Amino acid sequence: MDKLEDMASVYEFDPITGNIPATKVEITVSLCVLYTQGVETKQWREFGRTEVIDNTLNPDFVRKYILDYFFEEKQNLRFDLYDVDSKSPDLSKHDFLGQMFCTLGEIVGSPGSRLEKPLGLSCPLSFLHRGIPGKKCGTIILSAEELGNCRDSATMQFCANKLDKKDFFGKSDPFMVFYRSNEDGTFTICHKTEVVKNTLNPVWQSFTIPVRALCNGDYDRTIKVEVYDWDRDGSHDFIGEFTTSYRELARGQSQFNVYEVLRRKRHGHHHIIPRVTLLSFSVESECTFLDYIKGGTQINFTVAIDFTASNGNPSQSTSLHYMNPYQLNAYAMALKAVGEIIQDYDSDKMFPALGFGAKLPPDGRVSHEFPLNGNMENPYCNGIQGILEAYHQSLKTVQLYGPTNFAPVVNHVARYAAAVQDGSQYFVLLIITDGVISDMAQTKEAIVNGAKLPMSIIIVGVGQAEFDAMVELDGDDIRISSRGKLAERDIVQFVPFRDYMDRTGNHVLSMARLAKDVLAEIPDQFISYMKSRGIKPNPAPPPYTPPGHTHHHTQI
């Protein structure tokens, strides 16, 4: 194995991404074994093996891995490469060649969703293989693509006639509820129509639903539809139900798509059986978040940290900004949890980091958008570690003060977002705050303006304050408005950090769940901007073939 260190072998791969309620991602050296890591347990588990390719320095694997892709999770992957010496499935019987670690986000976020990385010999094994530090032992190339059947959306419209007279006055207020069936025979609600008032022959509005939500990508899976008569007190009367499937609905308007609405238990005989009729059906392929990322859209991450006096004196252990030498404080933990995921989608890993609500040296002026690294011309920090270092440094030089104004940092990011509205960049601002906001009206106005731009805002509330104002800014229940203007899309996601701490308040129960909850809405917010502006993803760059290396893909 000595000569291995001098060979720059290239190992070709294919990882995929599709959308079933997660998005699915597919990955294709004589043998490569993929391991995935449990988000909570951190245990590595073998996910799959490629086929064995004999006697080549540049194997090009055909077998693909299909993984569920979640933007909001840090999905750690490990690739171990072996030279296979026998038919034994026991990996310890084969020569270990090297390994590579990455995240699924790193592959997806690379140009063209194609990641090339050198292989390293793992530490415990390197002495066995006489690994020489600094010597190259090959390159692995991973590419990801999204599974196609995950991205269709179906638009359909129904009407009904001769529904039961449920009300005293002889008319009904009907609506329908659609359910997809699960593998275990249970049903999950996936759509509810509007209520059509005072009729026995309703025509419902057409609606659009992702195919994966309707049938999980399985065209023959049962779809159950229940019909109800709406009651103001919530005790809606059950009129009846019918079942269908995506494949049946896709036939469109025809005699096959007229359904008898039957009660579960028939009491006596109905002379008139109510019917629901499909009036129209169409399907179109939606562009997904991954289409844009693969086409080169960059996600720019900016962080803004609350330096107001209500956080407490940073030199005291009760302060939210306290620098405990043994563990990160809440600000640093929130920054790390979110930043470590977003950084995979930003190619230069240089992030602007701002502070607000402090008095700055030398003259003690109050600032609501100062660079943590002290450089007004260049507020960029190198990676998440760079932000953490600048944050620690600024705590030593600035004086915590007030008030708590969000609008300046929101407008700061909005200025950058306004300059690139062609879909090539999207901006995510993370505000970490102890929550008592002083400029609510100005912040609302900044958010309503920001909703027209390629940007999203994440707010993490630390400490024990009441976060009512943050919940209002989140706009999940009531869309935010300013001066009578509604925000055109929801761009704010708020979570209280304390929800992720244990009872003592000293330990985070789950950094992964925090990241998941704050980032889960970003892909939909991103898509809503692109769709509202009619921006289509760029085509992905063509696959790269290293010089002197030819592809041998086998079509099956």
C-alpha positions as CSV (number, residue, x, y, z in Angstrom):
1,M,0.0,0.0,0.0
2,D,3.0,2.3,0.2
3,K,2.6,3.7,-3.3
4,L,-1.0,4.7,-2.6
5,E,0.0,7.9,-1.0
6,D,1.5,9.2,-4.3
7,M,-1.5,8.5,-6.4
8,A,-4.1,11.2,-6.9
9,S,-6.9,8.8,-7.6
10,V,-10.3,10.2,-8.4
11,Y,-13.4,8.5,-7.0
12,E,-16.6,9.4,-8.8
13,F,-20.0,9.6,-7.1
14,D,-23.6,10.6,-7.7
15,P,-25.6,11.7,-4.2
16,I,-29.7,12.8,-5.1
17,T,-32.2,15.1,-3.7
18,G,-35.9,14.9,-3.9
19,N,-38.9,16.0,-1.8
20,I,-41.1,13.4,0.0
21,P,-42.2,15.3,2.7
22,A,-38.5,15.5,3.2
23,T,-36.6,16.1,0.1
24,K,-34.8,12.9,-1.1
25,V,-31.1,13.1,-2.1
26,E,-29.3,10.3,-4.2
27,I,-25.5,9.7,-3.9
28,T,-23.5,7.3,-6.6
29,V,-13.8,2.9,-4.4
30,S,-12.9,-0.7,-5.3
31,L,-15.7,-0.1,-2.7
32,C,-17.2,3.0,-1.0
33,V,-19.3,2.7,2.2
34,L,-21.5,5.6,3.2
35,Y,-22.3,6.2,6.9
36,T,-24.8,8.7,8.3
37,Q,-24.7,10.2,11.8
38,G,-27.6,10.3,14.1
39,V,-28.6,14.0,14.8
40,E,-29.1,13.4,18.5
41,T,-27.1,10.2,19.2
42,K,-24.0,11.2,17.1
43,Q,-23.7,7.5,16.3
44,W,-22.4,6.6,12.9
45,R,-24.6,4.0,11.1
46,E,-23.8,2.3,7.8
47,F,-26.3,3.6,5.2
48,G,-25.2,1.7,2.1
49,R,-22.3,0.3,-0.1
50,T,-21.5,0.8,-3.7
51,E,-20.9,-2.0,-6.1
52,V,-17.3,-3.4,-6.1
53,I,-15.2,-2.2,-9.1
54,D,-12.0,-4.2,-9.7
55,N,-8.5,-3.1,-10.6
56,T,-8.8,0.6,-11.3
57,L,-7.3,3.7,-9.8
58,N,-10.3,5.8,-11.0
59,P,-13.5,3.9,-10.2
60,D,-16.7,5.6,-11.3
61,F,-19.6,4.1,-9.3
62,V,-23.1,3.6,-10.7
63,R,-25.0,2.7,-7.5
64,K,-26.7,5.7,-6.0
65,Y,-27.7,6.4,-2.5
66,I,-31.1,8.0,-1.8
67,L,-31.2,10.2,1.3
68,D,-33.8,12.5,2.8
69,Y,-32.5,16.0,2.5
70,F,-33.4,18.7,5.1
71,F,-32.1,22.2,4.6
72,E,-32.6,22.9,8.3
73,E,-30.5,20.0,9.6
74,K,-26.8,19.4,9.7
75,Q,-26.6,16.0,8.1
76,N,-23.2,14.6,8.7
77,L,-21.9,12.0,6.2
78,R,-18.8,9.8,6.2
79,F,-17.4,7.9,3.2
80,D,-15.0,5.1,3.8
81,L,-13.1,3.6,0.9
82,Y,-11.7,0.1,0.7
83,D,-9.7,-2.1,-1.6
84,V,-11.7,-5.4,-1.6
85,D,-9.6,-8.5,-1.2
86,S,-12.4,-11.2,-1.0
87,K,-16.1,-11.8,-1.1
88,S,-16.4,-11.3,2.7
89,P,-19.0,-8.6,3.8
90,D,-16.8,-8.0,6.9
91,L,-15.0,-4.6,6.2
92,S,-12.2,-5.5,8.6
93,K,-11.1,-8.2,6.1
94,H,-10.4,-5.5,3.4
95,D,-7.7,-2.8,3.0
96,F,-8.9,0.5,4.2
97,L,-7.8,3.3,1.8
98,G,-9.1,6.4,3.4
99,Q,-12.2,8.4,4.3
100,M,-13.9,11.7,3.9
101,F,-16.3,13.6,6.1
102,C,-18.8,16.2,4.8
103,T,-22.4,17.3,5.3
104,L,-25.2,16.8,2.8
105,G,-25.6,20.6,2.8
106,E,-22.0,20.9,1.7
107,I,-22.6,18.7,-1.4
108,V,-25.9,20.4,-2.3
109,G,-24.4,23.9,-1.7
110,S,-21.3,23.4,-3.9
111,P,-21.3,24.8,-7.4
112,G,-23.6,22.5,-9.5
113,S,-24.2,20.5,-6.3
114,R,-20.8,18.8,-7.0
115,L,-18.2,18.5,-4.2
116,E,-14.6,17.4,-4.7
117,K,-12.6,16.7,-1.6
118,P,-9.3,15.0,-0.8
119,L,-9.4,11.7,1.1
120,G,-7.7,11.5,4.4
121,L,-6.5,8.4,6.2
122,S,-8.3,8.2,9.5
123,C,-6.1,8.6,12.5
124,P,-6.4,5.2,14.1
125,L,-5.7,3.4,10.9
126,S,-3.0,5.6,9.4
127,F,-0.2,3.8,11.2
128,L,-1.4,0.5,9.8
129,H,-1.2,2.0,6.3
130,R,2.0,3.8,6.9
131,G,0.2,7.1,6.0
132,I,2.6,10.0,5.5
133,P,1.2,13.3,6.7
134,G,0.6,15.7,3.9
135,K,0.7,13.0,1.2
136,K,-2.3,12.9,-1.1
137,C,-4.2,9.7,-1.1
138,G,-6.9,10.5,-3.7
139,T,-9.9,12.6,-4.3
140,I,-13.6,11.8,-3.9
141,I,-16.2,13.5,-6.1
142,L,-19.8,13.6,-4.9
143,S,-22.7,15.0,-6.8
144,A,-26.3,15.4,-5.7
145,E,-29.5,15.7,-7.7
146,E,-33.1,15.9,-6.7
147,L,-35.5,13.1,-7.4
148,G,-37.9,14.2,-10.1
149,N,-41.3,12.9,-9.0
150,C,-41.1,15.0,-5.8
151,R,-41.7,18.4,-7.3
152,D,-45.0,18.2,-9.1
153,S,-48.0,20.2,-7.9
154,A,-51.6,19.3,-8.8
155,T,-54.3,21.9,-9.3
156,M,-57.9,20.6,-9.1
157,Q,-61.5,21.8,-8.7
158,F,-64.5,19.9,-7.4
159,C,-68.3,20.5,-7.2
160,A,-71.0,18.4,-5.5
161,N,-74.7,18.0,-6.0
162,K,-77.7,16.8,-3.9
163,L,-75.9,16.9,-0.6
164,D,-77.9,16.0,2.5
165,K,-80.1,18.7,4.0
166,K,-78.4,19.1,7.4
167,D,-79.8,22.4,8.6
168,F,-83.2,23.2,9.8
169,F,-83.8,25.5,6.9
170,G,-82.9,22.8,4.3
171,K,-79.5,24.1,3.1
172,S,-76.0,23.1,4.0
173,D,-72.6,24.9,4.4
174,P,-70.4,22.2,2.9
175,F,-66.6,21.8,2.9
176,M,-64.3,18.8,2.1
177,V,-61.3,17.5,3.9
178,F,-58.6,15.5,2.0
179,Y,-56.4,12.9,3.7
180,R,-53.4,10.9,2.4
181,S,-52.9,7.4,3.6
182,N,-49.7,6.5,5.4
183,E,-47.6,3.2,5.2
184,D,-49.2,2.0,8.5
185,G,-52.8,2.4,7.3
186,T,-53.4,5.7,9.2
187,F,-54.5,8.9,7.4
188,T,-52.9,12.4,7.6
189,I,-54.9,15.5,6.7
190,C,-53.4,17.3,3.7
191,H,-56.0,19.8,2.5
192,K,-59.3,21.4,3.6
193,T,-61.5,23.3,1.1
194,E,-63.2,26.5,2.0
195,V,-66.8,26.4,3.2
196,V,-69.5,27.2,0.6
197,K,-72.4,28.8,2.4
198,N,-76.1,27.9,2.1
199,T,-76.2,25.4,-0.8
200,L,-76.7,21.7,-1.6
201,N,-74.8,22.0,-4.9
202,P,-71.5,23.7,-4.0
203,V,-68.7,24.6,-6.4
204,W,-65.5,24.8,-4.5
205,Q,-62.6,27.0,-5.6
206,S,-59.7,25.3,-7.4
207,F,-56.7,24.6,-5.2
208,T,-53.1,23.6,-5.7
209,I,-51.3,21.0,-3.6
210,P,-47.8,19.4,-3.9
211,V,-48.2,15.8,-5.2
212,R,-46.0,14.6,-2.3
213,A,-48.4,16.0,0.2
214,L,-51.3,14.3,-1.5
215,C,-49.9,10.8,-2.0
216,N,-46.2,10.8,-0.9
217,G,-45.2,10.3,-4.5
218,D,-47.1,7.0,-4.7
219,Y,-49.7,7.4,-7.4
220,D,-51.8,4.4,-6.4
221,R,-52.0,5.2,-2.7
222,T,-55.5,5.8,-1.3
223,I,-56.7,9.4,-0.9
224,K,-59.7,9.7,1.4
225,V,-62.1,12.7,1.1
226,E,-64.7,13.5,3.8
227,V,-67.6,15.9,3.2
228,Y,-68.9,18.0,6.1
229,D,-71.6,20.6,6.8
230,W,-70.0,23.5,8.7
231,D,-71.4,24.6,12.1
232,R,-70.4,27.8,13.8
233,D,-69.7,25.9,17.1
234,G,-67.2,23.6,15.5
235,S,-69.4,20.4,15.7
236,H,-69.5,20.0,11.9
237,D,-71.9,17.4,10.7
238,F,-70.5,14.5,8.7
239,I,-72.2,14.2,5.3
240,G,-70.2,11.3,3.9
241,E,-66.9,10.2,2.3
242,F,-65.3,8.7,-0.8
243,T,-61.9,7.4,-1.7
244,T,-59.7,8.0,-4.8
245,S,-56.1,8.0,-5.8
246,Y,-53.7,10.4,-7.6
247,R,-53.7,8.1,-10.7
248,E,-57.6,8.3,-10.8
249,L,-57.7,12.0,-10.3
250,A,-55.0,12.5,-13.0
251,R,-57.5,11.2,-15.6
252,G,-59.2,14.6,-15.3
253,Q,-62.9,15.3,-15.8
254,S,-64.6,12.0,-16.9
255,Q,-67.1,9.5,-15.7
256,F,-64.3,7.9,-13.6
257,N,-64.1,11.0,-11.5
258,V,-67.7,11.3,-10.3
259,Y,-67.9,9.9,-6.7
260,E,-70.8,8.8,-4.6
261,V,-70.6,10.3,-1.2
262,L,-71.4,7.5,1.3
263,R,-71.9,7.5,5.0
264,R,-69.7,5.0,6.9
265,K,-72.9,3.3,8.4
266,R,-75.9,3.3,6.2
267,H,-79.1,3.9,8.1
268,G,-82.1,2.9,6.0
269,H,-82.0,3.8,2.3
270,H,-81.1,7.1,0.7
271,H,-83.2,7.6,-2.4
272,I,-80.8,10.3,-3.5
273,I,-77.0,9.6,-3.2
274,P,-75.0,12.8,-3.1
275,R,-72.1,13.0,-5.7
276,V,-68.8,14.9,-5.9
277,T,-67.5,15.6,-9.3
278,L,-64.0,16.5,-10.4
279,L,-64.3,19.6,-12.7
280,S,-60.7,20.0,-13.7
281,F,-57.2,18.6,-13.0
282,S,-53.8,19.8,-14.1
283,V,-50.3,19.2,-12.9
284,E,-47.1,21.3,-13.2
285,S,-43.6,20.8,-12.1
286,E,-42.5,23.3,-9.4
287,C,-39.0,24.7,-9.1
288,T,-37.6,23.7,-5.8
289,F,-35.1,25.3,-3.4
290,L,-32.5,22.9,-4.6
291,D,-33.0,23.9,-8.2
292,Y,-31.9,27.4,-7.3
293,I,-29.0,26.3,-5.1
294,K,-27.8,24.0,-7.9
295,G,-28.1,26.9,-10.4
296,G,-25.7,28.9,-8.3
297,T,-27.9,31.1,-6.0
298,Q,-25.8,32.0,-2.9
299,I,-27.3,32.4,0.6
300,N,-25.7,35.4,2.4
301,F,-25.7,35.1,6.1
302,T,-25.5,38.2,8.4
303,V,-25.7,38.1,12.2
304,A,-26.8,41.0,14.5
305,I,-26.2,40.7,18.3
306,D,-28.0,42.7,21.0
307,F,-25.5,44.6,23.1
308,T,-28.1,46.4,25.3
309,A,-27.6,46.8,29.1
310,S,-30.6,44.6,29.9
311,N,-28.4,41.6,29.1
312,G,-26.4,42.3,32.3
313,N,-22.8,43.1,32.9
314,P,-20.7,40.6,30.8
315,S,-18.2,40.1,33.6
316,Q,-20.9,38.7,35.9
317,S,-22.1,35.1,35.6
318,T,-25.7,36.2,35.6
319,S,-25.2,38.1,32.3
320,L,-26.5,36.6,29.1
321,H,-23.2,37.8,27.6
322,Y,-21.1,36.1,30.3
323,M,-17.9,34.6,28.9
324,N,-17.7,31.3,30.7
325,P,-14.4,29.7,29.8
326,Y,-16.0,26.2,29.9
327,Q,-19.1,26.7,27.9
328,L,-20.7,28.9,25.2
329,N,-23.3,31.4,26.4
330,A,-26.7,31.5,24.8
331,Y,-25.7,34.1,22.2
332,A,-22.8,32.0,21.0
333,M,-24.8,28.8,21.1
334,A,-27.6,30.2,19.0
335,L,-25.1,31.7,16.5
336,K,-23.3,28.4,16.2
337,A,-26.4,26.2,15.8
338,V,-27.8,28.4,12.9
339,G,-24.6,29.4,11.3
340,E,-23.1,26.0,11.0
341,I,-25.9,25.0,8.7
342,I,-26.3,28.2,6.6
343,Q,-22.5,28.4,6.0
344,D,-22.7,25.4,3.6
345,Y,-24.7,27.5,1.1
346,D,-22.3,30.5,1.1
347,S,-19.2,29.8,-1.1
348,D,-16.8,32.4,0.4
349,K,-17.8,31.7,4.1
350,M,-17.3,35.5,4.9
351,F,-20.1,36.8,7.0
352,P,-20.9,40.4,8.1
353,A,-21.4,40.5,11.9
354,L,-23.1,43.5,13.5
355,G,-23.9,44.6,17.0
356,F,-26.6,47.1,18.2
357,G,-27.4,49.0,21.4
358,A,-23.9,49.7,22.6
359,K,-21.6,52.8,23.3
360,L,-18.5,52.6,21.1
361,P,-15.0,53.7,21.9
362,P,-13.4,56.2,21.8
363,D,-16.2,58.8,22.2
364,G,-19.0,56.7,23.7
365,R,-21.5,57.3,20.8
366,V,-24.4,54.8,20.8
367,S,-24.6,52.7,17.6
368,H,-27.4,50.3,16.4
369,E,-25.3,48.8,13.5
370,F,-21.6,48.5,14.4
371,P,-19.3,45.9,13.0
372,L,-18.2,43.3,15.6
373,N,-14.7,43.3,14.1
374,G,-14.4,47.1,14.5
375,N,-13.9,47.6,10.7
376,M,-16.7,49.8,9.3
377,E,-15.3,49.3,5.7
378,N,-15.2,45.5,6.0
379,P,-17.5,44.0,8.6
380,Y,-16.9,40.5,7.3
381,C,-15.7,37.7,9.6
382,N,-14.1,34.5,8.4
383,G,-16.5,31.6,9.1
384,I,-18.6,31.0,12.2
385,Q,-15.4,30.8,14.3
386,G,-14.5,34.3,13.0
387,I,-17.8,35.7,14.1
388,L,-17.5,34.2,17.6
389,E,-14.0,35.6,18.0
390,A,-15.2,39.1,16.9
391,Y,-18.1,38.9,19.3
392,H,-15.8,38.0,22.2
393,Q,-13.5,40.8,21.3
394,S,-16.2,43.4,21.0
395,L,-17.6,42.5,24.5
396,K,-14.2,43.7,25.8
397,T,-14.3,47.1,24.0
398,V,-17.9,48.3,23.9
399,Q,-20.2,49.4,26.7
400,L,-23.6,47.8,26.8
401,Y,-26.3,50.5,26.6
402,G,-29.6,50.9,24.7
403,P,-32.3,51.3,23.5
404,T,-33.1,48.0,21.6
405,N,-33.5,49.1,18.0
406,F,-33.9,46.4,15.3
407,A,-34.8,48.6,12.3
408,P,-31.1,49.7,11.6
409,V,-29.8,46.2,11.2
410,V,-32.9,45.1,9.2
411,N,-32.4,48.1,6.9
412,H,-28.7,47.4,6.7
413,V,-29.3,43.9,5.2
414,A,-32.2,45.2,3.1
415,R,-29.8,47.7,1.4
416,Y,-27.7,44.8,0.2
417,A,-30.7,42.7,-0.8
418,A,-32.2,45.6,-2.8
419,A,-29.0,45.7,-4.9
420,V,-29.3,42.1,-6.1
421,Q,-32.9,41.2,-7.0
422,D,-32.1,38.9,-9.9
423,G,-32.3,35.7,-7.9
424,S,-28.5,35.2,-7.7
425,Q,-28.4,35.9,-4.0
426,Y,-30.7,35.6,-1.0
427,F,-30.0,37.1,2.4
428,V,-30.7,35.7,5.8
429,L,-30.4,37.9,8.9
430,L,-30.1,36.3,12.3
431,I,-30.9,38.7,15.2
432,I,-30.1,37.4,18.6
433,T,-31.7,39.5,21.4
434,D,-32.9,39.5,24.9
435,G,-36.2,40.7,23.5
436,V,-37.4,44.1,24.8
437,I,-37.7,46.1,21.5
438,S,-37.8,49.9,21.5
439,D,-38.6,50.7,17.9
440,M,-41.5,48.5,17.1
441,A,-43.1,50.8,14.5
442,Q,-39.9,51.4,12.6
443,T,-39.0,47.6,12.7
444,K,-42.5,46.7,11.3
445,E,-42.0,49.2,8.5
446,A,-38.5,47.8,7.8
447,I,-39.9,44.2,7.7
448,V,-42.8,45.2,5.4
449,N,-40.2,46.8,3.0
450,G,-37.9,43.7,3.4
451,A,-40.7,41.4,2.4
452,K,-40.4,42.7,-1.1
453,L,-36.7,41.8,-1.2
454,P,-34.7,38.5,-1.3
455,M,-34.3,38.2,2.4
456,S,-35.5,36.4,5.5
457,I,-35.1,37.3,9.2
458,I,-34.5,34.8,12.1
459,I,-35.0,36.1,15.6
460,V,-33.7,34.0,18.5
461,G,-34.8,35.4,21.9
462,V,-32.4,34.7,24.8
463,G,-33.1,35.1,28.5
464,Q,-36.4,35.1,30.5
465,A,-38.2,38.2,29.1
466,E,-41.7,38.2,27.7
467,F,-41.3,37.9,23.9
468,D,-44.8,39.1,22.9
469,A,-43.4,41.7,20.5
470,M,-41.2,39.0,18.8
471,V,-44.3,36.7,18.3
472,E,-46.1,39.6,16.7
473,L,-43.1,40.2,14.3
474,D,-43.1,36.5,13.4
475,G,-46.5,37.1,11.7
476,D,-47.5,33.4,11.6
477,D,-50.9,34.1,13.0
478,I,-51.5,37.6,11.9
479,R,-49.5,38.9,8.9
480,I,-47.4,42.0,9.9
481,S,-48.4,45.4,8.6
482,S,-47.1,49.0,8.7
483,R,-49.1,52.1,7.8
484,G,-51.9,50.0,6.5
485,K,-49.6,48.0,4.2
486,L,-49.5,44.3,4.7
487,A,-46.2,42.5,4.3
488,E,-46.4,40.7,0.9
489,R,-44.8,37.6,2.4
490,D,-44.0,36.2,5.8
491,I,-40.2,36.7,6.2
492,V,-39.7,36.5,10.0
493,Q,-39.2,33.3,12.2
494,F,-38.9,33.7,16.0
495,V,-38.0,31.1,18.6
496,P,-37.3,31.6,22.3
497,F,-33.9,30.0,23.2
498,R,-35.2,28.9,26.6
499,D,-37.5,26.3,24.9
500,Y,-34.4,24.3,24.1
501,M,-32.8,24.4,27.6
502,D,-33.2,22.0,30.4
503,R,-35.0,22.9,33.7
504,T,-31.8,24.3,35.3
505,G,-31.2,26.6,32.3
506,N,-27.6,25.5,32.1
507,H,-27.7,22.9,29.4
508,V,-29.1,23.0,25.9
509,L,-31.3,19.9,25.3
510,S,-30.9,20.0,21.5
511,M,-28.9,22.4,19.3
512,A,-30.1,20.4,16.3
513,R,-33.7,21.0,17.2
514,L,-33.1,24.7,17.7
515,A,-31.5,24.9,14.2
516,K,-34.3,22.9,12.7
517,D,-37.0,25.1,14.1
518,V,-35.5,28.4,13.1
519,L,-34.4,27.3,9.6
520,A,-37.4,25.1,8.6
521,E,-39.3,28.1,7.0
522,I,-36.4,29.4,5.0
523,P,-36.8,27.3,1.8
524,D,-40.5,28.2,1.5
525,Q,-39.7,31.9,2.1
526,F,-37.0,31.7,-0.5
527,I,-39.3,30.0,-3.0
528,S,-42.1,32.5,-2.3
529,Y,-39.8,35.4,-3.3
530,M,-38.5,33.7,-6.5
531,K,-42.1,32.8,-7.6
532,S,-43.4,36.3,-6.8
533,R,-40.7,37.8,-9.1
534,G,-41.1,35.1,-11.8
535,I,-37.4,34.1,-11.3
536,K,-36.5,30.7,-12.7
537,P,-33.4,28.8,-11.5
538,N,-30.3,29.0,-13.7
539,P,-29.4,25.7,-15.4
540,A,-26.8,23.8,-13.4
541,P,-23.3,23.9,-14.8
542,P,-22.4,20.7,-16.8
543,P,-20.7,18.0,-14.8
544,Y,-16.9,18.4,-14.7
545,T,-14.6,15.5,-15.9
546,P,-11.1,15.7,-14.5
547,P,-8.3,15.8,-17.2
548,G,-7.5,12.3,-18.4
549,H,-10.5,10.8,-16.7
550,T,-13.4,9.4,-18.6
551,H,-16.8,8.6,-17.3
552,H,-18.1,5.0,-17.6
553,H,-21.7,5.3,-16.5
554,T,-23.8,2.2,-17.0
555,Q,-27.4,2.8,-17.9
556,I,-29.7,0.3,-16.3
